[in-house]
Amino acid sequence: MLFPELLYSSLSSCCTQSRTHCQHSTPAAKMAMSSILNTDDIKKALDAFKAADSFDHKKFFEMVGLKGKSADDVKKAFHVLDADNSGFIEEEELKFVLKGFATNGRDLTDKETKAFLKAADKDGDGKIGAEEFVALVHE
């Protein structure tokens, strides 16, 4: 189903590319992430990585408090970041991962996205599964 072009202007860039409404930038996604993590920690981590090409997934996961969470909580975070509910975080979704933590999160650069995917994608299928995400967070 195609939406009127007017609707596209109110959606984020990932939504307009797929012609569907993504979930990672919705208030529901933000609420879901803030039910797992402390909102002050999220804000501090996002502020620490505001500059392009400054993102470090290990430091970020530690700063937001995700590294210290149980595998179940990390999987809950994974499902928030899996915007299309495919069971994987694909490269296109990974670019918008910071928006999954807070709607004002910046987009990752292509360099950051590729480095993040390379670090997490242990089976080489070009996407991140829940178990790969848990392993990456707990590294």
Biotite code that builds the C-alpha atoms (Angstrom):
import biotite.structure as struc

atoms = struc.array([
    struc.Atom([0.000, 0.000, 0.000], chain_id="A", res_id=1, res_name="MET", atom_name="CA", element="C"),
    struc.Atom([1.408, 3.378, -0.959], chain_id="A", res_id=2, res_name="LEU", atom_name="CA", element="C"),
    struc.Atom([0.954, 6.326, 1.325], chain_id="A", res_id=3, res_name="PHE", atom_name="CA", element="C"),
    struc.Atom([0.283, 9.857, 0.085], chain_id="A", res_id=4, res_name="PRO", atom_name="CA", element="C"),
    struc.Atom([3.512, 11.770, -0.560], chain_id="A", res_id=5, res_name="GLU", atom_name="CA", element="C"),
    struc.Atom([2.553, 14.220, 2.179], chain_id="A", res_id=6, res_name="LEU", atom_name="CA", element="C"),
    struc.Atom([2.983, 11.503, 4.773], chain_id="A", res_id=7, res_name="LEU", atom_name="CA", element="C"),
    struc.Atom([6.573, 10.870, 3.706], chain_id="A", res_id=8, res_name="TYR", atom_name="CA", element="C"),
    struc.Atom([7.701, 14.303, 4.814], chain_id="A", res_id=9, res_name="SER", atom_name="CA", element="C"),
    struc.Atom([6.870, 13.475, 8.433], chain_id="A", res_id=10, res_name="SER", atom_name="CA", element="C"),
    struc.Atom([8.774, 10.175, 8.485], chain_id="A", res_id=11, res_name="LEU", atom_name="CA", element="C"),
    struc.Atom([12.464, 9.652, 9.090], chain_id="A", res_id=12, res_name="SER", atom_name="CA", element="C"),
    struc.Atom([14.717, 8.836, 6.146], chain_id="A", res_id=13, res_name="SER", atom_name="CA", element="C"),
    struc.Atom([14.657, 5.098, 6.805], chain_id="A", res_id=14, res_name="CYS", atom_name="CA", element="C"),
    struc.Atom([10.864, 5.160, 6.726], chain_id="A", res_id=15, res_name="CYS", atom_name="CA", element="C"),
    struc.Atom([10.691, 6.959, 3.408], chain_id="A", res_id=16, res_name="THR", atom_name="CA", element="C"),
    struc.Atom([13.129, 4.535, 1.831], chain_id="A", res_id=17, res_name="GLN", atom_name="CA", element="C"),
    struc.Atom([11.053, 1.507, 2.752], chain_id="A", res_id=18, res_name="SER", atom_name="CA", element="C"),
    struc.Atom([7.694, 3.299, 2.368], chain_id="A", res_id=19, res_name="ARG", atom_name="CA", element="C"),
    struc.Atom([6.589, 2.017, 5.760], chain_id="A", res_id=20, res_name="THR", atom_name="CA", element="C"),
    struc.Atom([6.558, 3.538, 9.203], chain_id="A", res_id=21, res_name="HIS", atom_name="CA", element="C"),
    struc.Atom([9.557, 2.371, 11.185], chain_id="A", res_id=22, res_name="CYS", atom_name="CA", element="C"),
    struc.Atom([9.298, 1.647, 14.886], chain_id="A", res_id=23, res_name="GLN", atom_name="CA", element="C"),
    struc.Atom([12.705, 2.672, 16.202], chain_id="A", res_id=24, res_name="HIS", atom_name="CA", element="C"),
    struc.Atom([11.989, 6.395, 16.263], chain_id="A", res_id=25, res_name="SER", atom_name="CA", element="C"),
    struc.Atom([8.507, 6.176, 17.757], chain_id="A", res_id=26, res_name="THR", atom_name="CA", element="C"),
    struc.Atom([7.676, 7.149, 21.336], chain_id="A", res_id=27, res_name="PRO", atom_name="CA", element="C"),
    struc.Atom([6.809, 3.481, 21.971], chain_id="A", res_id=28, res_name="ALA", atom_name="CA", element="C"),
    struc.Atom([10.354, 2.431, 21.072], chain_id="A", res_id=29, res_name="ALA", atom_name="CA", element="C"),
    struc.Atom([11.810, 5.125, 23.303], chain_id="A", res_id=30, res_name="LYS", atom_name="CA", element="C"),
    struc.Atom([9.537, 4.020, 26.137], chain_id="A", res_id=31, res_name="MET", atom_name="CA", element="C"),
    struc.Atom([10.617, 0.423, 25.634], chain_id="A", res_id=32, res_name="ALA", atom_name="CA", element="C"),
    struc.Atom([14.324, 1.319, 25.793], chain_id="A", res_id=33, res_name="MET", atom_name="CA", element="C"),
    struc.Atom([13.808, 3.583, 28.814], chain_id="A", res_id=34, res_name="SER", atom_name="CA", element="C"),
    struc.Atom([12.066, 0.722, 30.596], chain_id="A", res_id=35, res_name="SER", atom_name="CA", element="C"),
    struc.Atom([15.317, -1.262, 30.292], chain_id="A", res_id=36, res_name="ILE", atom_name="CA", element="C"),
    struc.Atom([17.873, 1.518, 30.774], chain_id="A", res_id=37, res_name="LEU", atom_name="CA", element="C"),
    struc.Atom([18.221, 4.736, 32.775], chain_id="A", res_id=38, res_name="ASN", atom_name="CA", element="C"),
    struc.Atom([17.275, 7.764, 30.646], chain_id="A", res_id=39, res_name="THR", atom_name="CA", element="C"),
    struc.Atom([20.081, 9.885, 32.166], chain_id="A", res_id=40, res_name="ASP", atom_name="CA", element="C"),
    struc.Atom([22.629, 7.232, 31.168], chain_id="A", res_id=41, res_name="ASP", atom_name="CA", element="C"),
    struc.Atom([21.174, 7.157, 27.645], chain_id="A", res_id=42, res_name="ILE", atom_name="CA", element="C"),
    struc.Atom([21.441, 10.950, 27.363], chain_id="A", res_id=43, res_name="LYS", atom_name="CA", element="C"),
    struc.Atom([25.047, 10.989, 28.621], chain_id="A", res_id=44, res_name="LYS", atom_name="CA", element="C"),
    struc.Atom([26.050, 8.249, 26.186], chain_id="A", res_id=45, res_name="ALA", atom_name="CA", element="C"),
    struc.Atom([24.382, 9.968, 23.229], chain_id="A", res_id=46, res_name="LEU", atom_name="CA", element="C"),
    struc.Atom([26.078, 13.241, 24.172], chain_id="A", res_id=47, res_name="ASP", atom_name="CA", element="C"),
    struc.Atom([29.453, 11.482, 24.389], chain_id="A", res_id=48, res_name="ALA", atom_name="CA", element="C"),
    struc.Atom([29.123, 10.234, 20.799], chain_id="A", res_id=49, res_name="PHE", atom_name="CA", element="C"),
    struc.Atom([27.507, 13.292, 19.188], chain_id="A", res_id=50, res_name="LYS", atom_name="CA", element="C"),
    struc.Atom([30.342, 13.874, 16.755], chain_id="A", res_id=51, res_name="ALA", atom_name="CA", element="C"),
    struc.Atom([30.368, 11.970, 13.478], chain_id="A", res_id=52, res_name="ALA", atom_name="CA", element="C"),
    struc.Atom([32.754, 9.002, 13.427], chain_id="A", res_id=53, res_name="ASP", atom_name="CA", element="C"),
    struc.Atom([33.095, 9.013, 17.235], chain_id="A", res_id=54, res_name="SER", atom_name="CA", element="C"),
    struc.Atom([30.831, 6.011, 17.933], chain_id="A", res_id=55, res_name="PHE", atom_name="CA", element="C"),
    struc.Atom([32.401, 3.148, 19.871], chain_id="A", res_id=56, res_name="ASP", atom_name="CA", element="C"),
    struc.Atom([29.877, 0.369, 20.498], chain_id="A", res_id=57, res_name="HIS", atom_name="CA", element="C"),
    struc.Atom([31.770, -1.077, 23.479], chain_id="A", res_id=58, res_name="LYS", atom_name="CA", element="C"),
    struc.Atom([31.942, 2.257, 25.297], chain_id="A", res_id=59, res_name="LYS", atom_name="CA", element="C"),
    struc.Atom([28.374, 3.117, 24.305], chain_id="A", res_id=60, res_name="PHE", atom_name="CA", element="C"),
    struc.Atom([26.888, -0.130, 25.646], chain_id="A", res_id=61, res_name="PHE", atom_name="CA", element="C"),
    struc.Atom([28.842, 0.328, 28.850], chain_id="A", res_id=62, res_name="GLU", atom_name="CA", element="C"),
    struc.Atom([27.754, 3.966, 29.260], chain_id="A", res_id=63, res_name="MET", atom_name="CA", element="C"),
    struc.Atom([24.048, 3.259, 28.727], chain_id="A", res_id=64, res_name="VAL", atom_name="CA", element="C"),
    struc.Atom([24.258, 0.378, 31.198], chain_id="A", res_id=65, res_name="GLY", atom_name="CA", element="C"),
    struc.Atom([23.357, -2.329, 28.686], chain_id="A", res_id=66, res_name="LEU", atom_name="CA", element="C"),
    struc.Atom([26.611, -4.259, 29.180], chain_id="A", res_id=67, res_name="LYS", atom_name="CA", element="C"),
    struc.Atom([25.672, -5.004, 32.803], chain_id="A", res_id=68, res_name="GLY", atom_name="CA", element="C"),
    struc.Atom([22.167, -6.201, 31.940], chain_id="A", res_id=69, res_name="LYS", atom_name="CA", element="C"),
    struc.Atom([21.007, -9.798, 31.654], chain_id="A", res_id=70, res_name="SER", atom_name="CA", element="C"),
    struc.Atom([20.859, -11.538, 28.281], chain_id="A", res_id=71, res_name="ALA", atom_name="CA", element="C"),
    struc.Atom([17.047, -11.225, 28.440], chain_id="A", res_id=72, res_name="ASP", atom_name="CA", element="C"),
    struc.Atom([17.246, -7.445, 28.885], chain_id="A", res_id=73, res_name="ASP", atom_name="CA", element="C"),
    struc.Atom([19.792, -7.161, 26.075], chain_id="A", res_id=74, res_name="VAL", atom_name="CA", element="C"),
    struc.Atom([17.402, -9.144, 23.853], chain_id="A", res_id=75, res_name="LYS", atom_name="CA", element="C"),
    struc.Atom([14.602, -6.711, 24.767], chain_id="A", res_id=76, res_name="LYS", atom_name="CA", element="C"),
    struc.Atom([16.854, -3.878, 23.595], chain_id="A", res_id=77, res_name="ALA", atom_name="CA", element="C"),
    struc.Atom([17.625, -5.862, 20.436], chain_id="A", res_id=78, res_name="PHE", atom_name="CA", element="C"),
    struc.Atom([13.909, -6.131, 19.649], chain_id="A", res_id=79, res_name="HIS", atom_name="CA", element="C"),
    struc.Atom([13.494, -2.358, 20.017], chain_id="A", res_id=80, res_name="VAL", atom_name="CA", element="C"),
    struc.Atom([16.345, -1.861, 17.537], chain_id="A", res_id=81, res_name="LEU", atom_name="CA", element="C"),
    struc.Atom([14.962, -4.467, 15.102], chain_id="A", res_id=82, res_name="ASP", atom_name="CA", element="C"),
    struc.Atom([12.666, -1.873, 13.522], chain_id="A", res_id=83, res_name="ALA", atom_name="CA", element="C"),
    struc.Atom([11.108, -4.172, 10.914], chain_id="A", res_id=84, res_name="ASP", atom_name="CA", element="C"),
    struc.Atom([10.643, -7.111, 13.324], chain_id="A", res_id=85, res_name="ASN", atom_name="CA", element="C"),
    struc.Atom([12.615, -9.411, 11.029], chain_id="A", res_id=86, res_name="SER", atom_name="CA", element="C"),
    struc.Atom([14.529, -10.999, 13.888], chain_id="A", res_id=87, res_name="GLY", atom_name="CA", element="C"),
    struc.Atom([17.709, -9.293, 12.692], chain_id="A", res_id=88, res_name="PHE", atom_name="CA", element="C"),
    struc.Atom([19.248, -5.846, 12.729], chain_id="A", res_id=89, res_name="ILE", atom_name="CA", element="C"),
    struc.Atom([20.180, -5.234, 9.117], chain_id="A", res_id=90, res_name="GLU", atom_name="CA", element="C"),
    struc.Atom([22.730, -2.650, 7.980], chain_id="A", res_id=91, res_name="GLU", atom_name="CA", element="C"),
    struc.Atom([20.031, -0.084, 7.147], chain_id="A", res_id=92, res_name="GLU", atom_name="CA", element="C"),
    struc.Atom([18.528, -0.397, 10.662], chain_id="A", res_id=93, res_name="GLU", atom_name="CA", element="C"),
    struc.Atom([21.991, -0.262, 12.218], chain_id="A", res_id=94, res_name="LEU", atom_name="CA", element="C"),
    struc.Atom([22.548, 3.203, 10.772], chain_id="A", res_id=95, res_name="LYS", atom_name="CA", element="C"),
    struc.Atom([19.663, 4.443, 12.957], chain_id="A", res_id=96, res_name="PHE", atom_name="CA", element="C"),
    struc.Atom([20.585, 2.465, 16.090], chain_id="A", res_id=97, res_name="VAL", atom_name="CA", element="C"),
    struc.Atom([21.107, 5.558, 18.261], chain_id="A", res_id=98, res_name="LEU", atom_name="CA", element="C"),
    struc.Atom([17.548, 6.676, 17.499], chain_id="A", res_id=99, res_name="LYS", atom_name="CA", element="C"),
    struc.Atom([16.437, 3.409, 19.084], chain_id="A", res_id=100, res_name="GLY", atom_name="CA", element="C"),
    struc.Atom([17.845, 4.671, 22.386], chain_id="A", res_id=101, res_name="PHE", atom_name="CA", element="C"),
    struc.Atom([16.350, 8.180, 22.076], chain_id="A", res_id=102, res_name="ALA", atom_name="CA", element="C"),
    struc.Atom([14.544, 9.948, 19.261], chain_id="A", res_id=103, res_name="THR", atom_name="CA", element="C"),
    struc.Atom([17.209, 12.690, 19.198], chain_id="A", res_id=104, res_name="ASN", atom_name="CA", element="C"),
    struc.Atom([20.034, 10.196, 18.598], chain_id="A", res_id=105, res_name="GLY", atom_name="CA", element="C"),
    struc.Atom([22.080, 10.912, 15.490], chain_id="A", res_id=106, res_name="ARG", atom_name="CA", element="C"),
    struc.Atom([22.466, 8.623, 12.496], chain_id="A", res_id=107, res_name="ASP", atom_name="CA", element="C"),
    struc.Atom([25.676, 6.603, 12.376], chain_id="A", res_id=108, res_name="LEU", atom_name="CA", element="C"),
    struc.Atom([28.009, 7.407, 9.501], chain_id="A", res_id=109, res_name="THR", atom_name="CA", element="C"),
    struc.Atom([28.550, 4.747, 6.842], chain_id="A", res_id=110, res_name="ASP", atom_name="CA", element="C"),
    struc.Atom([32.004, 4.092, 8.327], chain_id="A", res_id=111, res_name="LYS", atom_name="CA", element="C"),
    struc.Atom([30.548, 3.615, 11.841], chain_id="A", res_id=112, res_name="GLU", atom_name="CA", element="C"),
    struc.Atom([27.723, 1.423, 10.531], chain_id="A", res_id=113, res_name="THR", atom_name="CA", element="C"),
    struc.Atom([30.082, -0.875, 8.651], chain_id="A", res_id=114, res_name="LYS", atom_name="CA", element="C"),
    struc.Atom([32.481, -1.138, 11.624], chain_id="A", res_id=115, res_name="ALA", atom_name="CA", element="C"),
    struc.Atom([29.575, -1.923, 13.976], chain_id="A", res_id=116, res_name="PHE", atom_name="CA", element="C"),
    struc.Atom([28.217, -4.581, 11.600], chain_id="A", res_id=117, res_name="LEU", atom_name="CA", element="C"),
    struc.Atom([31.675, -6.127, 11.147], chain_id="A", res_id=118, res_name="LYS", atom_name="CA", element="C"),
    struc.Atom([32.149, -6.346, 14.934], chain_id="A", res_id=119, res_name="ALA", atom_name="CA", element="C"),
    struc.Atom([28.765, -7.970, 15.536], chain_id="A", res_id=120, res_name="ALA", atom_name="CA", element="C"),
    struc.Atom([28.144, -10.178, 12.484], chain_id="A", res_id=121, res_name="ASP", atom_name="CA", element="C"),
    struc.Atom([30.020, -13.293, 13.546], chain_id="A", res_id=122, res_name="LYS", atom_name="CA", element="C"),
    struc.Atom([28.375, -15.657, 11.037], chain_id="A", res_id=123, res_name="ASP", atom_name="CA", element="C"),
    struc.Atom([28.969, -13.354, 8.049], chain_id="A", res_id=124, res_name="GLY", atom_name="CA", element="C"),
    struc.Atom([25.352, -13.181, 6.859], chain_id="A", res_id=125, res_name="ASP", atom_name="CA", element="C"),
    struc.Atom([25.358, -9.375, 6.684], chain_id="A", res_id=126, res_name="GLY", atom_name="CA", element="C"),
    struc.Atom([22.980, -8.848, 9.594], chain_id="A", res_id=127, res_name="LYS", atom_name="CA", element="C"),
    struc.Atom([22.966, -9.107, 13.374], chain_id="A", res_id=128, res_name="ILE", atom_name="CA", element="C"),
    struc.Atom([20.909, -11.769, 15.117], chain_id="A", res_id=129, res_name="GLY", atom_name="CA", element="C"),
    struc.Atom([19.776, -11.577, 18.739], chain_id="A", res_id=130, res_name="ALA", atom_name="CA", element="C"),
    struc.Atom([22.510, -13.922, 19.997], chain_id="A", res_id=131, res_name="GLU", atom_name="CA", element="C"),
    struc.Atom([25.189, -12.016, 18.081], chain_id="A", res_id=132, res_name="GLU", atom_name="CA", element="C"),
    struc.Atom([23.899, -8.782, 19.618], chain_id="A", res_id=133, res_name="PHE", atom_name="CA", element="C"),
    struc.Atom([23.987, -10.242, 23.151], chain_id="A", res_id=134, res_name="VAL", atom_name="CA", element="C"),
    struc.Atom([27.562, -11.479, 22.574], chain_id="A", res_id=135, res_name="ALA", atom_name="CA", element="C"),
    struc.Atom([28.632, -8.067, 21.239], chain_id="A", res_id=136, res_name="LEU", atom_name="CA", element="C"),
    struc.Atom([27.106, -6.169, 24.175], chain_id="A", res_id=137, res_name="VAL", atom_name="CA", element="C"),
    struc.Atom([28.682, -8.492, 26.727], chain_id="A", res_id=138, res_name="HIS", atom_name="CA", element="C"),
    struc.Atom([32.192, -8.454, 25.099], chain_id="A", res_id=139, res_name="GLU", atom_name="CA", element="C"),
])
